[in-house]
């Protein structure tokens, strides 16, 4: 093997090593970014049931598509049994999802509880 072939192999190995490191950094960055993201959005695709096709035996269905979420008791409506819930600090309405709306939660302070 002459020196040109040896240098060519070294450069090729270095190139693939660099690609591997970049791929690992990209994956790690995505994992870290996902873990520190403070908002979770419940989207329309998260729900199997809708008022048009309620699942047999379904006990409750909260679409989380209310127009206003301000902490009023019973504001998160249950479409099946009327077991309404209340949204508390850190829950707001986002303009996408079922009927053009969805609930957006601040992970550190947002929650919904039963009445």
Order of alpha helices (4+ residues) and beta strands (2+ residues): alpha-beta-beta-beta-beta-beta
